[in-house]
Amino acid sequence: METVKGRSRVPLRSRARYRFDRTLARSTGTLMGWLVITCLAVVVPVSTLLVWTDPGSPPSLSGRIAAAWRTSAETLRLGAATGTPIRLVLSAVLGLVALLCVSTLVGVITTGLADRMAELSRGRSTVLEQGHVVVLGWSDQVTTVVSELVAAQAPQRPRAVVLLADRDKLEMERVLTAHVPPAARARIICRSGPPSDPDVLALVSPRTASTVLVLPSAGQSADAEVLRVLLALGAVLGEGADGPPVLAAVRDDRYRAPARLAAGPRGTVLETDMVTARLIAQCVGRPGLSLVLHDLLDFAGDEFHLADATTFHHRSFGTTLLGHPGSCVVGLLTPEGRTLLNPPADTVVVPGSRLIVLALDGDSTRVDACGHLVDPSVIAAAPSEPDGPTRLLLLGWNRRAPLVVDQLRLAARPGSVLDVVTDSAVPRPRGPEPEPGSAAGPDVRFRSAALSRPETMLGLDLGPYDGLVVLGPDPGDGPDHPDDWTLVTLLALRLLEERSGREVPVVTELTDDRNRPLAPVNTGSDVIVSGKLTGLLMAQIAQNRHLAPVFDELFSAGGSSICLRFAGSYVRPGAEATFATVVAAARDRGECAIGYRSHDGLTEPTSRGVRLNPPKEERRVWSAEDHVVVVATTAGGASVTPSPAGSSGEATSCAPQGPGEPGV
């Protein structure tokens, strides 16, 4: 580039472009003027060329000029009047005004449609539905909850599921699209905005909803946000209004009582951290229990329903156990609304009661006597001996770990030992520590170790332990995903098992269900995806709020719980018997049999040998390694039962129960 007196010489083209850009930036009128000049500069010469090259054009110059004017005017929609210059000017003015009006109208319509489409994409329009399910908030349970709510609906009368969260509408739809079948997506409606704002909450029409679910977020103030959402919901519904049932979830037990008050008389509040801790504690010593719970809670197979008990009025509860060929009875709902799970067999079924059954759906609870299917000759003579004290090892720490320790202490037999190894400062359990060796609980020992170092993990001695519990860190505690640390820890434990030649049952907590197939665990271990199971639980209670007390008792440390016990406690190993025979044997021991886990099916990729609610007439040969799934009320402690002779070392038992906390 040449220079003149020390200054750069700018090319003419660049200076012209710069002046043009400055001219366009002045005003809209300037832009319109340039558009007119540009159009005339193109249209007039081209129209003139068309006329002069047309063999049929007028021979005179004035005629050709008039023809060129008409062509240009028709192209620019300026009119085609000819004559005196005044007529031409008036025609051009009229055409410009018409063009301006039409262009303005088109611009207004386009802008309005664009704004409306943007408003719809933001999810701010009002939902006009009746009997729909409203889900408020976004968490790791949302995809599970929405998927299960859609799966639970009847194909004939599907209800809409309306989701309101402070996230982008398109992002929510993209995530749900990946988890919900295509046939059901048409009934999922997403709205964007803070659910704690009453004006935004009113958009999803909670007054006409059948159920409202409130999910906690993943932030530190998740429980406080749930309280604000519940208060906003009360403001929208109004005081004393007969609103829909409300199901909310909190993480910290300190927020549970305020949340129940804010949810109102028709509200149910779950404490998700406590539910997860109880599930982890119950799975210790019961290999396969997480698979049973997953099958029990999802809507893909059998789940709990309420059935009519008119046929069994004034008869004993034990009679009902063999009165349904296609469903398993587990309890009673009294006329007063009280839940009796696994009551004594001689409990009388009074009029007005309803049966709590495990069935495929509410229409499959057919009543028919199954007593003729029972073969008393193959029933085992006596149950197995109770288990002794155990020694457990807990690796890792997170916010749920104190609850897990408390639940393990409540479930342990006298003389048991619980060793806790953490990667940080030595924590302390939430409750008062019992004296070492006392009958009040196990001897809990805490120590710190660098669990993130491979040499520390590979230096552990698993020989003295009957079971392991692995807890990953909380999200946000490090740069990696919590499941990354858990998977690395499981790999180290597998290497230790290969070195020692002994498999130890492991109960592992994961946060992402996609990592479940990656977990390197043996067949005697359990993998619990906390968000998945709590989401399934919320969907079950949302479909039938009367089942909340049932799950409350099943997942508590006291009362009745789901157990896996060796089939040899019910029928003679090697004998062929119907499932009705197993139900009768369990009834004689004060239990309700609801299924079994076949040892031959442990390697199945999906069921892992678990079969719930088999037909009463189903016959099979029961081996010593098979397990029967029962609902039992026990007073013993959790332990790992030694395997019978010839088994693969898999351990199981029904956990000891102690006094538990009320509520789910």
VOGU-3710 file (C-alpha; in Angstrom, 3 decimals, decimal comma):
1> metvkgrsrv> 0,000/0,000/0,000  1,389/3,401/-0,973  1,870/6,150/1,604  1,629/9,923/1,260  3,539/12,073/3,804  3,654/9,246/6,369  -0,030/8,349/6,095  -1,531/5,259/4,488  -3,227/5,701/1,159  -6,608/3,954/1,402
11> plrsraryrf> -7,866/2,359/-1,833  -10,874/3,932/-3,443  -12,947/0,762/-3,133  -12,419/0,588/0,617  -13,299/4,280/1,029  -16,456/3,849/-1,039  -17,532/0,820/1,011  -16,896/2,733/4,220  -19,015/5,688/3,075  -21,760/3,331/1,964
21> drtlarstgt> -21,773/1,571/5,346  -21,966/4,923/7,182  -24,843/5,999/4,956  -26,816/2,836/5,689  -26,262/3,252/9,418  -27,874/6,723/9,524  -31,594/5,869/9,417  -34,277/3,598/8,014  -35,183/6,240/5,429  -31,658/6,239/4,059
31> lmgwlvitcl> -31,787/2,464/3,765  -35,103/2,685/1,897  -33,639/5,313/-0,419  -30,707/3,123/-1,324  -33,093/0,231/-1,931  -35,139/2,400/-4,353  -32,001/3,566/-6,161  -30,719/0,006/-6,423  -34,029/-1,270/-7,744  -34,281/1,524/-10,325
41> avvvpvstll> -30,673/0,997/-11,371  -31,461/-2,623/-12,171  -35,105/-2,553/-13,308  -35,055/0,467/-15,654  -32,032/-0,584/-17,781  -33,244/-4,180/-17,993  -36,765/-3,068/-18,950  -35,354/-0,743/-21,628  -33,210/-3,552/-23,018  -36,242/-5,850/-23,152
51> vwtdpgspps> -38,265/-3,291/-25,093  -35,476/-2,436/-27,579  -34,772/-6,118/-28,276  -38,462/-6,993/-28,750  -39,370/-7,235/-32,477  -42,940/-6,304/-31,626  -42,104/-3,108/-29,762  -43,414/0,267/-31,113  -41,232/1,775/-33,885  -41,264/5,312/-32,492
61> lsgriaaawr> -38,956/6,478/-29,690  -41,834/7,784/-27,558  -43,658/4,477/-27,906  -40,636/2,511/-26,812  -40,072/4,827/-23,821  -43,722/4,351/-22,788  -43,344/0,561/-23,124  -40,180/0,636/-21,011  -42,049/2,688/-18,376  -44,933/0,203/-18,286
71> tsaetlrlga> -42,532/-2,713/-17,877  -40,624/-0,984/-15,083  -43,825/0,156/-13,346  -45,359/-3,328/-13,460  -42,147/-4,826/-12,086  -41,995/-2,351/-9,195  -45,798/-2,390/-8,698  -45,933/1,376/-9,359  -48,890/1,272/-11,724  -48,877/1,326/-15,488
81> atgtpirlvl> -50,666/4,635/-16,254  -49,402/6,605/-19,245  -49,993/10,090/-20,530  -48,851/13,411/-19,193  -45,972/13,639/-16,694  -48,466/14,511/-13,925  -50,279/11,176/-14,464  -46,982/9,331/-14,386  -45,962/11,013/-11,138  -49,350/10,398/-9,504
91> savlglvall> -49,265/6,751/-10,594  -45,748/6,330/-9,154  -46,768/7,988/-5,854  -49,849/5,788/-5,598  -47,760/2,704/-6,320  -45,150/3,654/-3,702  -47,850/4,241/-1,051  -49,469/0,908/-1,872  -46,078/-0,798/-1,741  -45,336/0,848/1,612
101> cvstlvgvit> -48,678/-0,203/3,100  -48,423/-3,779/1,862  -44,805/-4,071/2,999  -45,705/-2,670/6,423  -48,607/-5,105/6,752  -46,405/-8,038/5,766  -43,755/-6,897/8,250  -46,297/-6,610/11,075  -47,690/-10,063/10,361  -44,215/-11,589/10,093
111> tgladrmael> -43,072/-9,941/13,316  -46,204/-11,063/15,152  -45,845/-14,638/13,956  -42,147/-14,643/14,870  -42,910/-13,307/18,356  -45,647/-15,902/18,815  -43,372/-18,722/17,695  -40,669/-17,444/20,038  -43,211/-17,321/22,873  -44,269/-20,892/22,170
121> srgrstvleq> -40,641/-22,031/22,010  -40,051/-20,433/25,426  -42,979/-22,424/26,832  -44,990/-19,560/28,286  -48,478/-20,380/26,975  -51,295/-21,563/29,229  -52,081/-25,291/29,431  -55,807/-26,083/29,212  -56,044/-29,713/30,333  -58,249/-31,719/32,674
131> ghvvvlgwsd> -56,995/-34,577/34,852  -53,377/-34,143/33,783  -50,294/-34,826/35,910  -48,153/-31,796/36,759  -44,426/-32,267/37,418  -42,678/-29,227/38,912  -38,889/-28,914/38,898  -35,990/-30,652/37,206  -33,736/-33,263/38,803  -32,055/-36,565/38,020
141> qvttvvselv> -35,391/-38,285/38,714  -37,395/-36,342/36,136  -36,843/-38,665/33,164  -37,695/-41,710/35,287  -40,808/-40,080/36,759  -42,145/-38,865/33,399  -41,387/-42,157/31,636  -43,119/-44,210/34,331  -46,133/-41,886/34,477  -46,550/-42,296/30,726
151> aaqapqrpra> -46,080/-46,081/30,947  -48,696/-46,366/33,714  -51,460/-44,706/31,715  -54,203/-46,664/30,058  -53,931/-46,671/26,246  -57,654/-45,895/25,925  -57,563/-42,716/28,061  -54,029/-41,302/28,193  -53,503/-38,285/30,412  -51,173/-35,439/29,621
161> vvlladrdkl> -47,998/-35,055/31,659  -47,138/-31,366/32,034  -43,595/-30,472/33,094  -42,716/-27,002/34,413  -39,083/-26,193/35,177  -36,770/-23,202/34,991  -34,960/-24,580/31,959  -35,127/-24,078/28,220  -38,196/-25,758/26,739  -36,360/-27,172/23,739
171> emervltahv> -33,663/-28,615/25,985  -36,254/-30,331/28,193  -37,997/-31,799/25,156  -34,692/-33,038/23,781  -33,832/-34,844/27,037  -37,298/-36,387/27,382  -37,292/-37,483/23,747  -34,291/-39,678/24,481  -36,103/-41,504/27,336  -39,790/-41,644/26,358
181> ppaarariic> -41,161/-43,899/23,582  -42,209/-41,977/20,447  -45,838/-43,098/20,703  -46,249/-41,379/24,085  -44,438/-38,087/23,450  -47,557/-36,397/22,099  -48,979/-36,249/25,626  -45,909/-34,632/27,217  -46,149/-30,841/27,489  -43,174/-28,745/28,625
191> rsgppsdpdv> -43,387/-25,235/29,998  -40,454/-23,047/30,958  -40,254/-20,775/34,004  -39,637/-20,803/37,764  -42,273/-23,032/39,460  -41,986/-20,915/42,619  -43,590/-17,971/40,791  -47,407/-18,177/41,247  -48,038/-16,424/37,912  -45,857/-18,920/36,055
201> lalvsprtas> -47,254/-21,863/38,040  -50,787/-20,919/37,015  -49,835/-21,585/33,364  -49,919/-25,377/33,949  -53,445/-25,308/35,465  -52,736/-27,134/38,747  -56,371/-26,699/39,869  -57,619/-29,174/37,253  -54,709/-31,620/37,610  -55,122/-35,131/38,992
211> tvlvlpsagq> -51,731/-35,107/40,770  -48,916/-32,614/41,327  -45,306/-33,767/41,840  -42,561/-31,483/43,140  -38,976/-32,615/42,457  -35,860/-31,275/44,195  -33,104/-29,827/42,038  -29,427/-30,748/42,256  -28,363/-27,454/43,868  -27,427/-26,764/47,460
221> sadaevlrvl> -30,727/-24,938/48,094  -32,893/-27,679/46,572  -35,032/-28,278/49,668  -35,641/-24,561/50,209  -36,742/-24,300/46,589  -39,200/-27,175/47,135  -40,730/-25,248/50,044  -41,124/-22,145/47,866  -42,784/-24,206/45,129  -45,212/-25,740/47,639
231> lalgavlgeg> -46,071/-22,302/49,021  -46,615/-20,989/45,488  -48,834/-23,993/44,766  -50,897/-23,195/47,863  -51,249/-19,603/46,681  -52,498/-20,722/43,272  -54,911/-23,336/44,633  -56,181/-21,081/47,416  -56,900/-21,835/51,044  -59,457/-24,517/51,746
241> adgppvlaav> -59,595/-25,520/48,098  -60,111/-29,180/47,307  -56,996/-29,357/45,196  -55,203/-32,356/43,717  -52,967/-34,684/45,780  -49,439/-33,320/46,080  -46,300/-35,473/46,200  -43,051/-33,669/47,033  -39,495/-34,837/47,651  -36,834/-33,317/49,907
251> rddryrapar> -33,294/-34,462/50,647  -32,762/-33,276/54,232  -35,031/-34,464/57,054  -34,994/-30,947/58,543  -37,194/-29,787/55,667  -39,640/-32,658/55,801  -41,970/-31,306/58,492  -42,208/-27,803/56,916  -42,761/-29,403/53,519  -45,613/-31,549/54,850
261> laagprgtvl> -47,217/-28,433/56,334  -46,854/-26,545/53,050  -48,154/-29,501/50,997  -51,457/-29,486/52,867  -53,707/-32,296/54,085  -53,553/-34,146/50,749  -49,788/-33,931/50,499  -47,148/-36,652/50,795  -43,473/-35,846/51,305  -40,612/-38,246/50,569
271> etdmvtarli> -37,154/-37,864/52,067  -35,010/-39,095/49,181  -31,725/-39,376/51,072  -33,369/-41,486/53,775  -35,053/-43,698/51,177  -31,700/-44,265/49,463  -29,966/-45,022/52,775  -32,633/-47,567/53,695  -32,400/-49,241/50,303  -28,625/-49,540/50,609
281> aqcvgrpgls> -28,881/-50,958/54,140  -31,570/-53,461/53,126  -29,559/-54,677/50,141  -26,597/-55,558/52,369  -26,686/-59,336/52,718  -29,533/-59,755/50,224  -27,993/-60,188/46,759  -30,509/-59,393/44,052  -32,774/-57,249/46,221  -32,160/-54,148/44,088
291> lvlhdlldfa> -33,372/-56,093/41,022  -36,490/-57,138/42,922  -37,181/-53,557/44,004  -36,637/-52,236/40,483  -39,027/-54,827/39,045  -41,510/-54,065/41,810  -41,469/-50,292/41,340  -41,509/-49,887/37,572  -44,690/-50,176/35,507  -43,238/-52,598/32,965
301> gdefhladat> -44,287/-55,674/34,962  -46,155/-56,384/38,178  -46,770/-53,729/40,801  -48,937/-53,198/43,870  -52,668/-52,613/43,424  -55,762/-52,461/45,629  -58,266/-55,271/45,011  -61,797/-55,946/46,195  -62,076/-58,212/49,248  -65,830/-58,896/49,215
311> tfhhrsfgtt> -65,343/-62,631/48,575  -63,225/-62,987/51,737  -65,347/-61,006/54,197  -65,336/-62,588/57,684  -62,624/-65,015/56,583  -58,963/-65,115/57,582  -56,180/-63,255/55,787  -54,363/-66,563/55,264  -57,248/-67,698/53,058  -56,687/-64,805/50,679
321> llghpgscvv> -53,087/-65,876/49,988  -54,296/-68,936/48,091  -57,394/-67,275/46,661  -55,854/-65,466/43,675  -54,250/-67,605/40,930  -52,738/-64,622/39,078  -51,743/-62,243/41,884  -49,988/-62,282/45,268  -51,712/-60,844/48,340  -49,406/-59,000/50,755
331> glltpegrtl> -51,697/-57,030/53,062  -54,950/-55,292/53,901  -56,273/-51,746/53,725  -58,808/-51,435/56,548  -62,051/-49,443/56,236  -60,421/-46,759/58,405  -57,602/-46,377/55,857  -54,970/-48,168/57,972  -52,433/-50,327/56,120  -51,706/-53,825/57,457
341> lnppadtvvv> -48,748/-55,291/55,610  -48,223/-59,024/56,126  -50,682/-59,289/59,039  -51,044/-62,574/60,975  -52,707/-65,313/58,956  -55,683/-65,452/61,355  -56,525/-61,751/60,884  -60,189/-61,444/59,939  -61,048/-59,552/56,750  -63,830/-57,203/57,846
351> pgsrlivlal> -66,348/-55,681/55,412  -65,052/-52,531/53,776  -61,465/-53,779/53,649  -59,428/-53,946/50,468  -56,588/-56,292/49,595  -53,090/-55,090/48,751  -51,961/-57,349/45,921  -49,013/-57,688/43,560  -50,504/-58,026/40,081  -49,914/-57,130/36,456
361> dgdstrvdac> -52,782/-54,631/36,568  -55,933/-53,928/38,520  -58,029/-56,199/36,266  -55,912/-59,343/36,732  -56,873/-60,001/40,379  -59,188/-62,894/39,566  -60,493/-64,817/42,599  -60,250/-68,612/42,528  -59,248/-71,195/45,133  -55,699/-72,564/44,685
371> ghlvdpsvia> -55,558/-74,888/47,692  -55,663/-77,973/45,491  -52,311/-76,960/43,963  -50,486/-77,289/47,320  -48,403/-80,443/47,868  -47,767/-80,719/51,638  -45,333/-83,628/51,166  -42,576/-81,403/49,706  -42,815/-78,585/52,246  -39,633/-78,260/54,327
381> aapsepdgpt> -39,956/-79,408/57,925  -38,364/-76,421/59,643  -36,907/-73,036/58,664  -33,179/-72,390/58,668  -31,358/-71,198/61,748  -31,016/-67,440/62,285  -27,798/-65,818/61,212  -25,038/-64,646/63,506  -23,092/-61,368/63,678  -21,371/-60,037/60,582
391> rllllgwnrr> -18,529/-57,711/59,687  -19,064/-55,069/57,007  -16,756/-52,566/55,300  -17,987/-49,174/54,027  -15,733/-47,343/51,533  -16,253/-43,678/50,655  -18,397/-40,870/52,030  -21,111/-38,502/50,852  -24,050/-36,627/52,318  -26,106/-39,849/52,622
401> aplvvdqlrl> -23,328/-41,783/54,367  -24,372/-40,825/57,954  -27,880/-42,093/57,179  -26,467/-45,318/55,727  -24,382/-45,872/58,861  -27,428/-45,275/61,063  -29,524/-47,731/59,042  -26,778/-50,367/59,144  -26,542/-49,938/62,907  -30,309/-50,380/63,255
411> aarpgsvldv> -30,241/-53,495/61,052  -27,189/-55,202/62,563  -27,226/-58,162/64,896  -25,502/-57,923/68,273  -21,787/-58,473/67,989  -21,535/-57,189/64,403  -18,748/-54,860/63,276  -18,912/-52,002/60,759  -15,600/-50,549/59,520  -15,869/-47,167/57,759
421> vtdsavprpr> -12,916/-46,016/55,632  -13,091/-42,521/54,154  -10,834/-40,406/51,978  -11,182/-37,284/54,139  -11,482/-36,411/57,808  -13,000/-39,102/59,986  -16,762/-38,394/60,215  -19,168/-39,308/62,939  -22,615/-40,909/62,668  -25,683/-38,769/63,213
431> gpepepgsaa> -27,085/-40,752/66,122  -25,512/-41,640/69,470  -22,824/-44,280/69,182  -23,441/-47,482/71,159  -20,809/-48,974/73,363  -18,478/-51,357/71,491  -19,779/-54,916/71,667  -23,099/-53,879/73,231  -26,387/-55,426/72,166  -27,675/-52,034/71,036
441> gpdvrfrsaa> -25,805/-52,144/67,749  -22,586/-52,984/65,953  -19,133/-51,757/66,780  -18,631/-48,876/64,287  -14,987/-48,031/63,597  -13,900/-44,994/61,549  -10,541/-44,370/59,941  -9,116/-42,257/57,116  -7,135/-43,529/54,141  -6,171/-42,226/50,713
451> lsrpetmlgl> -8,779/-44,235/48,818  -8,024/-42,317/45,639  -4,547/-43,884/45,516  -4,425/-47,330/43,826  -1,918/-48,727/46,324  -4,327/-47,989/49,182  -7,213/-49,834/47,548  -5,060/-52,779/46,501  -3,714/-53,012/50,040  -7,115/-53,693/51,604
461> dlgpydglvv> -7,695/-57,075/53,219  -11,189/-58,294/52,298  -10,802/-61,610/54,091  -12,507/-60,678/57,397  -15,551/-59,047/55,757  -18,919/-60,569/54,885  -20,018/-57,619/52,753  -18,919/-54,279/51,304  -20,681/-50,945/50,742  -19,205/-48,465/48,241
471> lgpdpgdgpd> -20,450/-44,845/48,271  -19,254/-42,351/45,664  -18,599/-38,668/46,390  -21,279/-36,022/46,062  -21,559/-34,224/42,697  -19,373/-31,143/42,715  -16,799/-32,488/45,175  -14,240/-32,884/42,401  -13,642/-32,403/38,685  -14,750/-35,936/37,841
481> hpddwtlvtl> -18,210/-37,467/37,802  -19,036/-39,249/41,102  -19,491/-42,556/39,293  -15,935/-42,376/37,939  -14,480/-42,849/41,423  -16,997/-45,607/42,162  -16,162/-47,563/38,993  -12,420/-47,310/39,689  -13,009/-48,558/43,240  -15,060/-51,509/41,965
491> lalrlleers> -12,274/-52,435/39,553  -9,783/-52,495/42,431  -12,129/-54,678/44,485  -12,516/-57,119/41,587  -8,732/-57,370/41,349  -8,542/-58,103/45,070  -11,185/-60,818/44,672  -9,215/-62,437/41,860  -6,074/-62,418/43,984  -7,782/-63,934/47,016
501> grevpvvtel> -10,082/-66,300/45,099  -13,046/-65,208/47,248  -16,017/-63,117/46,117  -17,473/-60,661/48,628  -21,016/-59,255/48,121  -20,820/-55,546/47,269  -23,602/-52,955/47,481  -22,750/-49,984/45,274  -24,485/-46,644/44,813  -24,392/-44,978/41,385
511> tddrnrplap> -25,910/-41,693/40,272  -26,320/-42,406/36,539  -28,312/-45,419/35,356  -26,249/-45,554/32,147  -23,263/-46,622/34,246  -25,031/-49,659/35,702  -23,886/-52,038/32,912  -20,334/-50,759/33,389  -20,139/-51,661/37,084  -17,651/-54,572/37,453
521> vntgsdvivs> -19,436/-56,529/40,201  -20,009/-60,241/40,801  -23,394/-61,970/40,701  -23,724/-61,726/44,480  -23,627/-57,918/44,421  -26,148/-55,127/43,997  -25,965/-51,814/42,157  -28,345/-49,108/43,364  -29,031/-46,073/41,189  -30,464/-43,772/43,823
531> gkltgllmaq> -32,171/-41,326/41,470  -33,702/-44,156/39,452  -35,264/-45,988/42,407  -36,581/-42,840/44,103  -38,048/-41,722/40,783  -39,808/-45,076/40,391  -41,104/-44,791/43,948  -42,518/-41,314/43,307  -44,262/-42,515/40,137  -45,854/-45,419/42,031
541> iaqnrhlapv> -47,195/-43,185/44,806  -48,359/-40,596/42,264  -50,503/-43,263/40,591  -51,992/-44,443/43,897  -51,384/-42,335/47,002  -52,912/-45,087/49,189  -49,746/-47,130/48,551  -47,528/-44,595/50,351  -47,854/-46,398/53,725  -47,009/-49,705/52,003
551> fdelfsaggs> -43,692/-48,422/50,666  -43,134/-46,542/53,914  -43,095/-49,821/55,813  -41,248/-51,811/53,159  -38,379/-49,305/53,043  -38,197/-48,582/56,782  -35,947/-50,237/59,341  -38,899/-51,677/61,219  -42,012/-53,687/60,402  -42,267/-55,772/57,257
561> siclrfagsy> -39,704/-55,777/54,474  -38,871/-57,657/51,300  -36,465/-60,537/51,877  -34,723/-63,164/49,783  -34,434/-66,507/51,552  -33,156/-69,839/50,405  -35,836/-72,013/48,832  -34,736/-74,884/51,080  -36,506/-73,116/53,960  -39,834/-73,688/52,203
571> vrpgaeatfa> -39,604/-76,798/49,995  -37,223/-79,726/49,952  -34,272/-79,080/47,581  -34,586/-81,086/44,385  -38,345/-81,519/44,746  -40,798/-80,419/42,074  -43,513/-78,167/43,459  -45,935/-75,452/42,403  -45,539/-71,869/43,490  -48,783/-72,313/45,444
581> tvvaaardrg> -46,887/-74,804/47,633  -44,231/-72,157/48,312  -46,959/-69,631/49,188  -48,498/-72,097/51,644  -45,107/-72,827/53,239  -44,394/-69,108/53,597  -47,843/-68,550/55,108  -47,105/-71,156/57,762  -43,994/-69,124/58,691  -45,881/-65,808/58,889
591> ecaigyrshd> -44,714/-64,526/55,494  -46,174/-63,647/52,083  -44,314/-65,161/49,114  -44,356/-62,909/46,037  -41,790/-64,508/43,710  -38,413/-66,183/43,447  -34,899/-65,786/42,070  -33,594/-68,719/40,091  -29,916/-69,538/40,527  -29,799/-70,772/36,926
601> glteptsrgv> -30,877/-67,329/35,702  -28,236/-65,239/37,499  -26,429/-64,576/34,221  -29,518/-63,292/32,397  -28,767/-59,721/31,257  -32,105/-58,212/32,299  -33,962/-60,172/34,975  -30,897/-61,850/36,561  -33,206/-64,746/37,483  -35,840/-62,622/39,291
611> rlnppkeerr> -39,482/-63,548/38,661  -42,249/-61,806/40,582  -45,849/-62,964/40,847  -45,575/-66,272/38,963  -48,836/-68,196/38,428  -49,804/-70,367/41,364  -49,924/-73,435/39,106  -46,350/-72,935/37,840  -44,285/-76,021/38,612  -40,515/-76,152/38,813
621> vwsaedhvvv> -37,728/-78,089/40,496  -36,413/-76,014/43,409  -32,668/-76,161/44,006  -30,759/-75,306/47,173  -29,334/-72,172/45,493  -32,744/-70,722/44,532  -34,224/-67,912/46,608  -37,819/-67,113/47,469  -38,889/-63,448/47,595  -41,119/-62,885/50,616
631> vattaggasv> -42,641/-60,020/52,566  -41,700/-60,834/56,155  -41,908/-59,200/59,561  -38,703/-59,976/61,425  -36,967/-58,897/64,575  -33,483/-60,122/63,756  -30,574/-58,250/62,294  -29,016/-57,909/58,916  -26,346/-60,328/58,100  -24,884/-62,359/55,325
641> tpspagssge> -26,109/-65,911/55,336  -23,550/-68,588/54,444  -24,392/-70,388/51,264  -25,625/-73,969/51,434  -23,376/-76,752/50,344  -22,706/-76,719/46,665  -23,596/-73,051/46,134  -21,364/-70,462/44,546  -20,711/-68,531/47,710  -23,633/-66,164/47,205
651> atscapqgpg> -24,977/-64,740/50,434  -28,433/-63,666/51,480  -30,771/-63,198/54,375  -33,610/-61,099/55,629  -32,142/-58,131/57,393  -32,678/-57,603/61,112  -35,121/-54,873/61,780  -35,072/-52,355/64,546  -37,177/-49,371/65,441  -37,351/-47,140/62,399
661> epgv> -38,378/-43,604/61,593  -41,907/-42,977/60,383  -42,578/-41,833/56,883  -41,261/-42,763/53,504
//
